[in-house]
């Protein structure tokens, strides 16, 4: 899905992490609400969402948030 998302207009990047038990979080960054809506409506993404709900995930949450600012110390 990341490869497909990266081909969508407005895609800015992604971050993903999983622990040893498989619990994880994936964050995707988009340039606008319109870009998010277009990604949500993508046919291949819709099929993956259906598979996720039916077969892959016991639980999931989707949160849409606006990043106002981000900063930190780069990894050495």
mmJSON file of the N, C-alpha and C atoms, coordinates in Angstrom:
{"data_MODEL":{"atom_site":{
"group_PDB":["ATOM","ATOM","ATOM","ATOM","ATOM","ATOM","ATOM","ATOM","ATOM","ATOM","ATOM","ATOM","ATOM","ATOM","ATOM","ATOM","ATOM","ATOM","ATOM","ATOM","ATOM","ATOM","ATOM","ATOM","ATOM","ATOM","ATOM","ATOM","ATOM","ATOM","ATOM","ATOM","ATOM","ATOM","ATOM","ATOM","ATOM","ATOM","ATOM","ATOM","ATOM","ATOM","ATOM","ATOM","ATOM","ATOM","ATOM","ATOM","ATOM","ATOM","ATOM","ATOM","ATOM","ATOM","ATOM","ATOM","ATOM","ATOM","ATOM","ATOM","ATOM","ATOM","ATOM","ATOM","ATOM","ATOM","ATOM","ATOM","ATOM","ATOM","ATOM","ATOM","ATOM","ATOM","ATOM","ATOM","ATOM","ATOM","ATOM","ATOM","ATOM","ATOM","ATOM","ATOM","ATOM","ATOM","ATOM","ATOM","ATOM","ATOM","ATOM","ATOM","ATOM","ATOM","ATOM","ATOM","ATOM","ATOM","ATOM","ATOM","ATOM","ATOM","ATOM","ATOM","ATOM","ATOM","ATOM","ATOM","ATOM","ATOM","ATOM","ATOM","ATOM","ATOM","ATOM","ATOM","ATOM","ATOM","ATOM","ATOM","ATOM","ATOM","ATOM","ATOM","ATOM","ATOM","ATOM","ATOM","ATOM","ATOM","ATOM","ATOM","ATOM","ATOM","ATOM","ATOM","ATOM","ATOM","ATOM","ATOM","ATOM","ATOM","ATOM","ATOM","ATOM","ATOM","ATOM","ATOM","ATOM","ATOM","ATOM","ATOM","ATOM","ATOM","ATOM","ATOM","ATOM","ATOM","ATOM","ATOM","ATOM","ATOM","ATOM","ATOM","ATOM","ATOM","ATOM","ATOM","ATOM","ATOM","ATOM","ATOM","ATOM","ATOM","ATOM","ATOM","ATOM","ATOM","ATOM","ATOM","ATOM","ATOM","ATOM","ATOM","ATOM","ATOM","ATOM","ATOM","ATOM","ATOM","ATOM","ATOM","ATOM","ATOM","ATOM","ATOM","ATOM","ATOM","ATOM","ATOM","ATOM","ATOM","ATOM","ATOM","ATOM","ATOM","ATOM","ATOM","ATOM","ATOM","ATOM","ATOM","ATOM","ATOM","ATOM","ATOM","ATOM","ATOM","ATOM","ATOM","ATOM","ATOM","ATOM","ATOM","ATOM","ATOM","ATOM","ATOM"],
"id":[1,2,3,4,5,6,7,8,9,10,11,12,13,14,15,16,17,18,19,20,21,22,23,24,25,26,27,28,29,30,31,32,33,34,35,36,37,38,39,40,41,42,43,44,45,46,47,48,49,50,51,52,53,54,55,56,57,58,59,60,61,62,63,64,65,66,67,68,69,70,71,72,73,74,75,76,77,78,79,80,81,82,83,84,85,86,87,88,89,90,91,92,93,94,95,96,97,98,99,100,101,102,103,104,105,106,107,108,109,110,111,112,113,114,115,116,117,118,119,120,121,122,123,124,125,126,127,128,129,130,131,132,133,134,135,136,137,138,139,140,141,142,143,144,145,146,147,148,149,150,151,152,153,154,155,156,157,158,159,160,161,162,163,164,165,166,167,168,169,170,171,172,173,174,175,176,177,178,179,180,181,182,183,184,185,186,187,188,189,190,191,192,193,194,195,196,197,198,199,200,201,202,203,204,205,206,207,208,209,210,211,212,213,214,215,216,217,218,219,220,221,222,223,224,225,226,227,228],
"type_symbol":["N","C","C","N","C","C","N","C","C","N","C","C","N","C","C","N","C","C","N","C","C","N","C","C","N","C","C","N","C","C","N","C","C","N","C","C","N","C","C","N","C","C","N","C","C","N","C","C","N","C","C","N","C","C","N","C","C","N","C","C","N","C","C","N","C","C","N","C","C","N","C","C","N","C","C","N","C","C","N","C","C","N","C","C","N","C","C","N","C","C","N","C","C","N","C","C","N","C","C","N","C","C","N","C","C","N","C","C","N","C","C","N","C","C","N","C","C","N","C","C","N","C","C","N","C","C","N","C","C","N","C","C","N","C","C","N","C","C","N","C","C","N","C","C","N","C","C","N","C","C","N","C","C","N","C","C","N","C","C","N","C","C","N","C","C","N","C","C","N","C","C","N","C","C","N","C","C","N","C","C","N","C","C","N","C","C","N","C","C","N","C","C","N","C","C","N","C","C","N","C","C","N","C","C","N","C","C","N","C","C","N","C","C","N","C","C","N","C","C","N","C","C","N","C","C","N","C","C"],
"label_atom_id":["N","CA","C","N","CA","C","N","CA","C","N","CA","C","N","CA","C","N","CA","C","N","CA","C","N","CA","C","N","CA","C","N","CA","C","N","CA","C","N","CA","C","N","CA","C","N","CA","C","N","CA","C","N","CA","C","N","CA","C","N","CA","C","N","CA","C","N","CA","C","N","CA","C","N","CA","C","N","CA","C","N","CA","C","N","CA","C","N","CA","C","N","CA","C","N","CA","C","N","CA","C","N","CA","C","N","CA","C","N","CA","C","N","CA","C","N","CA","C","N","CA","C","N","CA","C","N","CA","C","N","CA","C","N","CA","C","N","CA","C","N","CA","C","N","CA","C","N","CA","C","N","CA","C","N","CA","C","N","CA","C","N","CA","C","N","CA","C","N","CA","C","N","CA","C","N","CA","C","N","CA","C","N","CA","C","N","CA","C","N","CA","C","N","CA","C","N","CA","C","N","CA","C","N","CA","C","N","CA","C","N","CA","C","N","CA","C","N","CA","C","N","CA","C","N","CA","C","N","CA","C","N","CA","C","N","CA","C","N","CA","C","N","CA","C","N","CA","C","N","CA","C","N","CA","C","N","CA","C","N","CA","C","N","CA","C"],
"label_alt_id":[null,null,null,null,null,null,null,null,null,null,null,null,null,null,null,null,null,null,null,null,null,null,null,null,null,null,null,null,null,null,null,null,null,null,null,null,null,null,null,null,null,null,null,null,null,null,null,null,null,null,null,null,null,null,null,null,null,null,null,null,null,null,null,null,null,null,null,null,null,null,null,null,null,null,null,null,null,null,null,null,null,null,null,null,null,null,null,null,null,null,null,null,null,null,null,null,null,null,null,null,null,null,null,null,null,null,null,null,null,null,null,null,null,null,null,null,null,null,null,null,null,null,null,null,null,null,null,null,null,null,null,null,null,null,null,null,null,null,null,null,null,null,null,null,null,null,null,null,null,null,null,null,null,null,null,null,null,null,null,null,null,null,null,null,null,null,null,null,null,null,null,null,null,null,null,null,null,null,null,null,null,null,null,null,null,null,null,null,null,null,null,null,null,null,null,null,null,null,null,null,null,null,null,null,null,null,null,null,null,null,null,null,null,null,null,null,null,null,null,null,null,null,null,null,null,null,null,null],
"label_comp_id":["UNK","UNK","UNK","UNK","UNK","UNK","UNK","UNK","UNK","UNK","UNK","UNK","UNK","UNK","UNK","UNK","UNK","UNK","UNK","UNK","UNK","UNK","UNK","UNK","UNK","UNK","UNK","UNK","UNK","UNK","UNK","UNK","UNK","UNK","UNK","UNK","UNK","UNK","UNK","UNK","UNK","UNK","UNK","UNK","UNK","UNK","UNK","UNK","UNK","UNK","UNK","UNK","UNK","UNK","UNK","UNK","UNK","UNK","UNK","UNK","UNK","UNK","UNK","UNK","UNK","UNK","UNK","UNK","UNK","UNK","UNK","UNK","UNK","UNK","UNK","UNK","UNK","UNK","UNK","UNK","UNK","UNK","UNK","UNK","UNK","UNK","UNK","UNK","UNK","UNK","UNK","UNK","UNK","UNK","UNK","UNK","UNK","UNK","UNK","UNK","UNK","UNK","UNK","UNK","UNK","UNK","UNK","UNK","UNK","UNK","UNK","UNK","UNK","UNK","UNK","UNK","UNK","UNK","UNK","UNK","UNK","UNK","UNK","UNK","UNK","UNK","UNK","UNK","UNK","UNK","UNK","UNK","UNK","UNK","UNK","UNK","UNK","UNK","UNK","UNK","UNK","UNK","UNK","UNK","UNK","UNK","UNK","UNK","UNK","UNK","UNK","UNK","UNK","UNK","UNK","UNK","UNK","UNK","UNK","UNK","UNK","UNK","UNK","UNK","UNK","UNK","UNK","UNK","UNK","UNK","UNK","UNK","UNK","UNK","UNK","UNK","UNK","UNK","UNK","UNK","UNK","UNK","UNK","UNK","UNK","UNK","UNK","UNK","UNK","UNK","UNK","UNK","UNK","UNK","UNK","UNK","UNK","UNK","UNK","UNK","UNK","UNK","UNK","UNK","UNK","UNK","UNK","UNK","UNK","UNK","UNK","UNK","UNK","UNK","UNK","UNK","UNK","UNK","UNK","UNK","UNK","UNK","UNK","UNK","UNK","UNK","UNK","UNK"],
"label_asym_id":["A","A","A","A","A","A","A","A","A","A","A","A","A","A","A","A","A","A","A","A","A","A","A","A","A","A","A","A","A","A","A","A","A","A","A","A","A","A","A","A","A","A","A","A","A","A","A","A","A","A","A","A","A","A","A","A","A","A","A","A","A","A","A","A","A","A","A","A","A","A","A","A","A","A","A","A","A","A","A","A","A","A","A","A","A","A","A","A","A","A","A","A","A","A","A","A","A","A","A","A","A","A","A","A","A","A","A","A","A","A","A","A","A","A","A","A","A","A","A","A","A","A","A","A","A","A","A","A","A","A","A","A","A","A","A","A","A","A","A","A","A","A","A","A","A","A","A","A","A","A","A","A","A","A","A","A","A","A","A","A","A","A","A","A","A","A","A","A","A","A","A","A","A","A","A","A","A","A","A","A","A","A","A","A","A","A","A","A","A","A","A","A","A","A","A","A","A","A","A","A","A","A","A","A","A","A","A","A","A","A","A","A","A","A","A","A","A","A","A","A","A","A","A","A","A","A","A","A"],
"label_entity_id":["1","1","1","1","1","1","1","1","1","1","1","1","1","1","1","1","1","1","1","1","1","1","1","1","1","1","1","1","1","1","1","1","1","1","1","1","1","1","1","1","1","1","1","1","1","1","1","1","1","1","1","1","1","1","1","1","1","1","1","1","1","1","1","1","1","1","1","1","1","1","1","1","1","1","1","1","1","1","1","1","1","1","1","1","1","1","1","1","1","1","1","1","1","1","1","1","1","1","1","1","1","1","1","1","1","1","1","1","1","1","1","1","1","1","1","1","1","1","1","1","1","1","1","1","1","1","1","1","1","1","1","1","1","1","1","1","1","1","1","1","1","1","1","1","1","1","1","1","1","1","1","1","1","1","1","1","1","1","1","1","1","1","1","1","1","1","1","1","1","1","1","1","1","1","1","1","1","1","1","1","1","1","1","1","1","1","1","1","1","1","1","1","1","1","1","1","1","1","1","1","1","1","1","1","1","1","1","1","1","1","1","1","1","1","1","1","1","1","1","1","1","1","1","1","1","1","1","1"],
"label_seq_id":[1,1,1,2,2,2,3,3,3,4,4,4,5,5,5,6,6,6,7,7,7,8,8,8,9,9,9,10,10,10,11,11,11,12,12,12,13,13,13,14,14,14,15,15,15,16,16,16,17,17,17,18,18,18,19,19,19,20,20,20,21,21,21,22,22,22,23,23,23,24,24,24,25,25,25,26,26,26,27,27,27,28,28,28,29,29,29,30,30,30,31,31,31,32,32,32,33,33,33,34,34,34,35,35,35,36,36,36,37,37,37,38,38,38,39,39,39,40,40,40,41,41,41,42,42,42,43,43,43,44,44,44,45,45,45,46,46,46,47,47,47,48,48,48,49,49,49,50,50,50,51,51,51,52,52,52,53,53,53,54,54,54,55,55,55,56,56,56,57,57,57,58,58,58,59,59,59,60,60,60,61,61,61,62,62,62,63,63,63,64,64,64,65,65,65,66,66,66,67,67,67,68,68,68,69,69,69,70,70,70,71,71,71,72,72,72,73,73,73,74,74,74,75,75,75,76,76,76],
"pdbx_PDB_ins_code":[null,null,null,null,null,null,null,null,null,null,null,null,null,null,null,null,null,null,null,null,null,null,null,null,null,null,null,null,null,null,null,null,null,null,null,null,null,null,null,null,null,null,null,null,null,null,null,null,null,null,null,null,null,null,null,null,null,null,null,null,null,null,null,null,null,null,null,null,null,null,null,null,null,null,null,null,null,null,null,null,null,null,null,null,null,null,null,null,null,null,null,null,null,null,null,null,null,null,null,null,null,null,null,null,null,null,null,null,null,null,null,null,null,null,null,null,null,null,null,null,null,null,null,null,null,null,null,null,null,null,null,null,null,null,null,null,null,null,null,null,null,null,null,null,null,null,null,null,null,null,null,null,null,null,null,null,null,null,null,null,null,null,null,null,null,null,null,null,null,null,null,null,null,null,null,null,null,null,null,null,null,null,null,null,null,null,null,null,null,null,null,null,null,null,null,null,null,null,null,null,null,null,null,null,null,null,null,null,null,null,null,null,null,null,null,null,null,null,null,null,null,null,null,null,null,null,null,null],
"Cartn_x":[0.808,0.0,0.86,2.022,2.876,3.315,3.651,4.056,2.903,1.703,0.534,0.248,0.297,0.048,1.055,2.306,3.35,3.131,2.293,1.984,0.793,0.142,-1.044,-0.644,-1.393,-1.171,-1.345,-0.43,-0.529,0.139,0.683,1.376,2.693,2.941,4.166,5.132,4.637,5.529,4.798,5.55,4.969,5.989,5.487,6.301,5.542,6.255,5.598,6.514,5.916,6.685,5.81,6.425,5.731,6.585,5.92,6.675,6.784,7.443,7.689,6.398,5.322,4.034,3.203,3.714,3.004,2.137,2.012,1.246,2.001,1.303,2.006,1.167,1.848,1.214,1.853,1.021,1.499,0.884,1.708,1.256,1.577,0.586,0.852,0.597,1.369,1.276,0.806,-0.147,-0.765,-0.795,-0.839,-0.778,-2.101,-3.219,-4.523,-5.599,-6.745,-7.919,-8.36,-8.242,-8.632,-7.761,-6.461,-5.549,-5.896,-6.244,-6.646,-7.912,-8.889,-10.146,-9.915,-9.034,-8.731,-8.078,-7.189,-6.545,-7.577,-8.462,-9.496,-10.405,-10.599,-11.473,-10.756,-9.436,-8.672,-9.182,-9.474,-10.082,-9.223,-7.922,-7.047,-6.961,-6.957,-6.934,-8.242,-9.378,-10.67,-10.676,-10.108,-10.034,-9.169,-8.042,-7.172,-7.878,-8.638,-9.399,-10.386,-11.082,-12.025,-11.317,-10.163,-9.389,-8.96,-8.537,-8.126,-9.242,-10.419,-11.57,-11.995,-11.982,-12.502,-11.5,-10.208,-9.26,-7.987,-7.474,-6.152,-6.162,-7.098,-7.04,-8.224,-7.918,-8.954,-9.47,-8.566,-8.904,-8.066,-8.649,-7.887,-8.577,-7.843,-8.374,-7.769,-8.548,-8.066,-8.258,-7.211,-7.279,-6.744,-7.453,-6.997,-6.658,-5.422,-4.953,-4.122,-4.039,-3.244,-1.969,-0.83,0.455,0.731,0.786,1.044,2.535,3.313,4.759,5.39,6.594,7.35,8.828,9.496,10.936,11.547,12.841,13.546,15.033,15.708,17.146,17.371,18.072,18.313,19.127,18.905,19.707,21.127,22.077,23.48,23.893],
"Cartn_y":[-1.186,0.0,1.263,1.213,2.406,2.77,1.759,2.039,2.679,2.143,2.705,4.118,4.304,5.633,6.649,6.232,7.166,7.664,6.97,7.387,8.345,8.566,9.422,10.885,11.742,13.184,13.593,14.39,14.9,14.051,12.886,12.032,12.683,12.792,13.427,12.45,11.319,10.356,9.477,8.565,7.618,7.243,6.837,6.287,5.083,4.016,2.815,2.108,1.518,0.769,-0.348,-1.482,-2.617,-3.157,-3.638,-4.251,-5.763,-6.472,-7.902,-8.717,-8.203,-8.906,-8.577,-7.678,-7.319,-6.083,-5.517,-4.277,-3.163,-2.357,-1.314,-0.099,0.874,2.118,2.545,3.013,3.56,4.931,5.892,7.264,7.629,8.167,8.702,10.198,10.922,12.377,12.792,13.736,14.19,15.705,16.264,17.718,18.418,17.683,18.339,17.317,17.823,16.97,16.31,17.038,16.491,15.297,15.381,14.272,13.06,13.306,12.219,11.557,12.344,11.809,10.993,11.467,10.736,9.398,9.367,8.115,7.167,7.685,6.844,6.233,6.921,6.444,5.573,5.42,4.613,3.166,2.599,1.276,0.192,0.196,-0.814,-0.635,0.606,0.88,0.417,0.642,0.171,-1.348,-2.06,-3.529,-3.952,-3.273,-3.592,-3.291,-2.208,-1.887,-3.003,-3.506,-4.608,-5.842,-6.171,-7.325,-7.104,-5.898,-5.586,-5.788,-5.278,-5.413,-6.874,-7.623,-8.992,-10.052,-9.844,-10.945,-10.623,-9.415,-9.152,-8.615,-7.741,-7.023,-7.334,-7.646,-7.809,-6.43,-5.46,-4.086,-3.117,-2.0,-0.928,0.39,1.466,2.815,3.68,4.618,5.619,6.974,7.765,9.117,10.061,11.147,12.165,13.387,13.833,14.956,15.896,17.126,18.127,18.385,18.236,18.533,20.015,20.73,22.178,22.479,21.651,21.851,20.553,20.286,19.099,19.455,18.99,19.238,18.169,18.067,17.078,17.101,16.145,16.006,14.852,15.105,14.036,12.893,11.687,10.54,10.726,10.307,10.445,9.37],
"Cartn_z":[0.0,0.0,0.0,0.631,0.656,-0.759,-1.559,-2.943,-3.712,-3.531,-4.202,-3.696,-2.388,-1.813,-2.338,-2.463,-2.896,-4.319,-5.082,-6.449,-6.5,-5.364,-5.314,-5.176,-5.83,-5.701,-4.241,-3.745,-2.383,-1.324,-1.689,-0.719,-0.321,0.986,1.477,2.132,2.634,3.265,4.25,4.842,5.793,6.86,8.018,9.105,9.651,9.971,10.464,11.45,12.491,13.48,14.043,14.363,14.978,16.111,17.175,18.258,18.02,18.941,18.777,18.7,19.277,19.249,18.017,17.17,15.957,16.069,17.28,17.424,16.734,15.961,15.234,14.959,14.42,14.009,12.687,11.794,10.532,10.367,10.026,9.813,8.371,7.672,6.34,6.382,5.613,5.557,4.173,4.15,2.906,2.887,1.708,1.551,1.839,1.792,1.95,2.294,2.737,2.965,1.658,0.556,-0.738,-1.108,-0.827,-1.11,-0.239,1.013,1.914,1.38,0.967,0.437,-0.831,-1.697,-2.93,-2.608,-1.631,-1.224,-0.633,0.203,0.804,-0.256,-1.372,-2.444,-3.482,-3.376,-4.329,-4.302,-5.478,-5.583,-4.919,-5.17,-4.567,-3.052,-2.599,-1.167,-0.525,-1.188,-0.677,-0.512,-1.484,-1.39,-0.215,-0.004,1.133,2.456,2.495,3.708,4.03,3.017,3.227,3.766,3.188,3.67,5.118,5.424,6.785,7.779,7.451,8.35,8.501,7.41,7.415,7.858,7.529,7.706,8.475,8.368,8.916,10.333,10.651,11.917,12.811,14.051,15.062,15.483,15.48,15.883,15.063,14.716,14.074,14.358,14.239,14.385,13.296,12.815,11.866,12.529,12.529,13.065,12.006,11.778,10.847,11.679,11.557,12.369,11.505,11.937,11.234,12.037,11.394,12.035,11.846,12.931,12.869,12.828,13.514,13.544,14.004,13.542,13.947,13.998,15.024,15.147,16.024,15.999,16.802,16.526,17.095,16.906,15.917,14.819,13.831,14.418,13.898,14.3,13.798,14.593,14.201,13.239],
"occupancy":[1.0,1.0,1.0,1.0,1.0,1.0,1.0,1.0,1.0,1.0,1.0,1.0,1.0,1.0,1.0,1.0,1.0,1.0,1.0,1.0,1.0,1.0,1.0,1.0,1.0,1.0,1.0,1.0,1.0,1.0,1.0,1.0,1.0,1.0,1.0,1.0,1.0,1.0,1.0,1.0,1.0,1.0,1.0,1.0,1.0,1.0,1.0,1.0,1.0,1.0,1.0,1.0,1.0,1.0,1.0,1.0,1.0,1.0,1.0,1.0,1.0,1.0,1.0,1.0,1.0,1.0,1.0,1.0,1.0,1.0,1.0,1.0,1.0,1.0,1.0,1.0,1.0,1.0,1.0,1.0,1.0,1.0,1.0,1.0,1.0,1.0,1.0,1.0,1.0,1.0,1.0,1.0,1.0,1.0,1.0,1.0,1.0,1.0,1.0,1.0,1.0,1.0,1.0,1.0,1.0,1.0,1.0,1.0,1.0,1.0,1.0,1.0,1.0,1.0,1.0,1.0,1.0,1.0,1.0,1.0,1.0,1.0,1.0,1.0,1.0,1.0,1.0,1.0,1.0,1.0,1.0,1.0,1.0,1.0,1.0,1.0,1.0,1.0,1.0,1.0,1.0,1.0,1.0,1.0,1.0,1.0,1.0,1.0,1.0,1.0,1.0,1.0,1.0,1.0,1.0,1.0,1.0,1.0,1.0,1.0,1.0,1.0,1.0,1.0,1.0,1.0,1.0,1.0,1.0,1.0,1.0,1.0,1.0,1.0,1.0,1.0,1.0,1.0,1.0,1.0,1.0,1.0,1.0,1.0,1.0,1.0,1.0,1.0,1.0,1.0,1.0,1.0,1.0,1.0,1.0,1.0,1.0,1.0,1.0,1.0,1.0,1.0,1.0,1.0,1.0,1.0,1.0,1.0,1.0,1.0,1.0,1.0,1.0,1.0,1.0,1.0,1.0,1.0,1.0,1.0,1.0,1.0,1.0,1.0,1.0,1.0,1.0,1.0],
"B_iso_or_equiv":[0.0,0.0,0.0,0.0,0.0,0.0,0.0,0.0,0.0,0.0,0.0,0.0,0.0,0.0,0.0,0.0,0.0,0.0,0.0,0.0,0.0,0.0,0.0,0.0,0.0,0.0,0.0,0.0,0.0,0.0,0.0,0.0,0.0,0.0,0.0,0.0,0.0,0.0,0.0,0.0,0.0,0.0,0.0,0.0,0.0,0.0,0.0,0.0,0.0,0.0,0.0,0.0,0.0,0.0,0.0,0.0,0.0,0.0,0.0,0.0,0.0,0.0,0.0,0.0,0.0,0.0,0.0,0.0,0.0,0.0,0.0,0.0,0.0,0.0,0.0,0.0,0.0,0.0,0.0,0.0,0.0,0.0,0.0,0.0,0.0,0.0,0.0,0.0,0.0,0.0,0.0,0.0,0.0,0.0,0.0,0.0,0.0,0.0,0.0,0.0,0.0,0.0,0.0,0.0,0.0,0.0,0.0,0.0,0.0,0.0,0.0,0.0,0.0,0.0,0.0,0.0,0.0,0.0,0.0,0.0,0.0,0.0,0.0,0.0,0.0,0.0,0.0,0.0,0.0,0.0,0.0,0.0,0.0,0.0,0.0,0.0,0.0,0.0,0.0,0.0,0.0,0.0,0.0,0.0,0.0,0.0,0.0,0.0,0.0,0.0,0.0,0.0,0.0,0.0,0.0,0.0,0.0,0.0,0.0,0.0,0.0,0.0,0.0,0.0,0.0,0.0,0.0,0.0,0.0,0.0,0.0,0.0,0.0,0.0,0.0,0.0,0.0,0.0,0.0,0.0,0.0,0.0,0.0,0.0,0.0,0.0,0.0,0.0,0.0,0.0,0.0,0.0,0.0,0.0,0.0,0.0,0.0,0.0,0.0,0.0,0.0,0.0,0.0,0.0,0.0,0.0,0.0,0.0,0.0,0.0,0.0,0.0,0.0,0.0,0.0,0.0,0.0,0.0,0.0,0.0,0.0,0.0,0.0,0.0,0.0,0.0,0.0,0.0],
"pdbx_formal_charge":[null,null,null,null,null,null,null,null,null,null,null,null,null,null,null,null,null,null,null,null,null,null,null,null,null,null,null,null,null,null,null,null,null,null,null,null,null,null,null,null,null,null,null,null,null,null,null,null,null,null,null,null,null,null,null,null,null,null,null,null,null,null,null,null,null,null,null,null,null,null,null,null,null,null,null,null,null,null,null,null,null,null,null,null,null,null,null,null,null,null,null,null,null,null,null,null,null,null,null,null,null,null,null,null,null,null,null,null,null,null,null,null,null,null,null,null,null,null,null,null,null,null,null,null,null,null,null,null,null,null,null,null,null,null,null,null,null,null,null,null,null,null,null,null,null,null,null,null,null,null,null,null,null,null,null,null,null,null,null,null,null,null,null,null,null,null,null,null,null,null,null,null,null,null,null,null,null,null,null,null,null,null,null,null,null,null,null,null,null,null,null,null,null,null,null,null,null,null,null,null,null,null,null,null,null,null,null,null,null,null,null,null,null,null,null,null,null,null,null,null,null,null,null,null,null,null,null,null],
"auth_seq_id":[1,1,1,2,2,2,3,3,3,4,4,4,5,5,5,6,6,6,7,7,7,8,8,8,9,9,9,10,10,10,11,11,11,12,12,12,13,13,13,14,14,14,15,15,15,16,16,16,17,17,17,18,18,18,19,19,19,20,20,20,21,21,21,22,22,22,23,23,23,24,24,24,25,25,25,26,26,26,27,27,27,28,28,28,29,29,29,30,30,30,31,31,31,32,32,32,33,33,33,34,34,34,35,35,35,36,36,36,37,37,37,38,38,38,39,39,39,40,40,40,41,41,41,42,42,42,43,43,43,44,44,44,45,45,45,46,46,46,47,47,47,48,48,48,49,49,49,50,50,50,51,51,51,52,52,52,53,53,53,54,54,54,55,55,55,56,56,56,57,57,57,58,58,58,59,59,59,60,60,60,61,61,61,62,62,62,63,63,63,64,64,64,65,65,65,66,66,66,67,67,67,68,68,68,69,69,69,70,70,70,71,71,71,72,72,72,73,73,73,74,74,74,75,75,75,76,76,76],
"auth_comp_id":["UNK","UNK","UNK","UNK","UNK","UNK","UNK","UNK","UNK","UNK","UNK","UNK","UNK","UNK","UNK","UNK","UNK","UNK","UNK","UNK","UNK","UNK","UNK","UNK","UNK","UNK","UNK","UNK","UNK","UNK","UNK","UNK","UNK","UNK","UNK","UNK","UNK","UNK","UNK","UNK","UNK","UNK","UNK","UNK","UNK","UNK","UNK","UNK","UNK","UNK","UNK","UNK","UNK","UNK","UNK","UNK","UNK","UNK","UNK","UNK","UNK","UNK","UNK","UNK","UNK","UNK","UNK","UNK","UNK","UNK","UNK","UNK","UNK","UNK","UNK","UNK","UNK","UNK","UNK","UNK","UNK","UNK","UNK","UNK","UNK","UNK","UNK","UNK","UNK","UNK","UNK","UNK","UNK","UNK","UNK","UNK","UNK","UNK","UNK","UNK","UNK","UNK","UNK","UNK","UNK","UNK","UNK","UNK","UNK","UNK","UNK","UNK","UNK","UNK","UNK","UNK","UNK","UNK","UNK","UNK","UNK","UNK","UNK","UNK","UNK","UNK","UNK","UNK","UNK","UNK","UNK","UNK","UNK","UNK","UNK","UNK","UNK","UNK","UNK","UNK","UNK","UNK","UNK","UNK","UNK","UNK","UNK","UNK","UNK","UNK","UNK","UNK","UNK","UNK","UNK","UNK","UNK","UNK","UNK","UNK","UNK","UNK","UNK","UNK","UNK","UNK","UNK","UNK","UNK","UNK","UNK","UNK","UNK","UNK","UNK","UNK","UNK","UNK","UNK","UNK","UNK","UNK","UNK","UNK","UNK","UNK","UNK","UNK","UNK","UNK","UNK","UNK","UNK","UNK","UNK","UNK","UNK","UNK","UNK","UNK","UNK","UNK","UNK","UNK","UNK","UNK","UNK","UNK","UNK","UNK","UNK","UNK","UNK","UNK","UNK","UNK","UNK","UNK","UNK","UNK","UNK","UNK","UNK","UNK","UNK","UNK","UNK","UNK"],
"auth_asym_id":["A","A","A","A","A","A","A","A","A","A","A","A","A","A","A","A","A","A","A","A","A","A","A","A","A","A","A","A","A","A","A","A","A","A","A","A","A","A","A","A","A","A","A","A","A","A","A","A","A","A","A","A","A","A","A","A","A","A","A","A","A","A","A","A","A","A","A","A","A","A","A","A","A","A","A","A","A","A","A","A","A","A","A","A","A","A","A","A","A","A","A","A","A","A","A","A","A","A","A","A","A","A","A","A","A","A","A","A","A","A","A","A","A","A","A","A","A","A","A","A","A","A","A","A","A","A","A","A","A","A","A","A","A","A","A","A","A","A","A","A","A","A","A","A","A","A","A","A","A","A","A","A","A","A","A","A","A","A","A","A","A","A","A","A","A","A","A","A","A","A","A","A","A","A","A","A","A","A","A","A","A","A","A","A","A","A","A","A","A","A","A","A","A","A","A","A","A","A","A","A","A","A","A","A","A","A","A","A","A","A","A","A","A","A","A","A","A","A","A","A","A","A","A","A","A","A","A","A"],
"auth_atom_id":["N","CA","C","N","CA","C","N","CA","C","N","CA","C","N","CA","C","N","CA","C","N","CA","C","N","CA","C","N","CA","C","N","CA","C","N","CA","C","N","CA","C","N","CA","C","N","CA","C","N","CA","C","N","CA","C","N","CA","C","N","CA","C","N","CA","C","N","CA","C","N","CA","C","N","CA","C","N","CA","C","N","CA","C","N","CA","C","N","CA","C","N","CA","C","N","CA","C","N","CA","C","N","CA","C","N","CA","C","N","CA","C","N","CA","C","N","CA","C","N","CA","C","N","CA","C","N","CA","C","N","CA","C","N","CA","C","N","CA","C","N","CA","C","N","CA","C","N","CA","C","N","CA","C","N","CA","C","N","CA","C","N","CA","C","N","CA","C","N","CA","C","N","CA","C","N","CA","C","N","CA","C","N","CA","C","N","CA","C","N","CA","C","N","CA","C","N","CA","C","N","CA","C","N","CA","C","N","CA","C","N","CA","C","N","CA","C","N","CA","C","N","CA","C","N","CA","C","N","CA","C","N","CA","C","N","CA","C","N","CA","C","N","CA","C","N","CA","C","N","CA","C","N","CA","C","N","CA","C","N","CA","C","N","CA","C"],
"pdbx_PDB_model_num":[1,1,1,1,1,1,1,1,1,1,1,1,1,1,1,1,1,1,1,1,1,1,1,1,1,1,1,1,1,1,1,1,1,1,1,1,1,1,1,1,1,1,1,1,1,1,1,1,1,1,1,1,1,1,1,1,1,1,1,1,1,1,1,1,1,1,1,1,1,1,1,1,1,1,1,1,1,1,1,1,1,1,1,1,1,1,1,1,1,1,1,1,1,1,1,1,1,1,1,1,1,1,1,1,1,1,1,1,1,1,1,1,1,1,1,1,1,1,1,1,1,1,1,1,1,1,1,1,1,1,1,1,1,1,1,1,1,1,1,1,1,1,1,1,1,1,1,1,1,1,1,1,1,1,1,1,1,1,1,1,1,1,1,1,1,1,1,1,1,1,1,1,1,1,1,1,1,1,1,1,1,1,1,1,1,1,1,1,1,1,1,1,1,1,1,1,1,1,1,1,1,1,1,1,1,1,1,1,1,1,1,1,1,1,1,1,1,1,1,1,1,1,1,1,1,1,1,1]
}}}
